[in-house]
Amino acid sequence: MITHKLCVPFAQLSSLQVYQLLRLRSEVFVVEQNCIYQDIDNKDIHPHCYHLLWYKDEALLAYARLLPAGLSYDDASLGRVIVAPVARGLGMGKQIIQASLEQIDLLWPDQDVTIGAQSHLSKLYQEFGFKELSSHYLEDGIMHVDMHRASSNSPL
């Protein structure tokens, strides 16, 4: 189904790619989830922030933002993980999470990963080795929980 993939920093995205990723994030996180929040947070343009985009032909079907340690958390992080409504139900959510973690391992070897997940996705992230790190909390009207995944090279 996916015809091409891209993982690059913001400066290497075309204006069309920026438009597509911001449109998809707005469509799902703001409109579909009825959540008014500031999606554009200046992290996208950080020189070490990477954008993972999956396309079928010219349509953006999945996206994730990969952040270096120190930008959102002390550890590396991923966020804004999204599958376009037309591509749901095909297992693409799990695939984009797995691909994001693999890319983080390539970009920042031996880094732990910390995320702020929507609470209803906690079990999904646990399938990838994440453990809940915080109590559940309300952020922008949606319950979230901080989660942590140790690097495969972290001491036990």
Helices and strands as residue ranges (DSSP letters): E 4-9, G 10-12, H 15-25, I 26-32, E 50-56, E 59-67, E 77-83, G 85-87, H 92-107, E 113-118, G 119-121, H 122-126, E 131-132, E 137-139, E 142-149
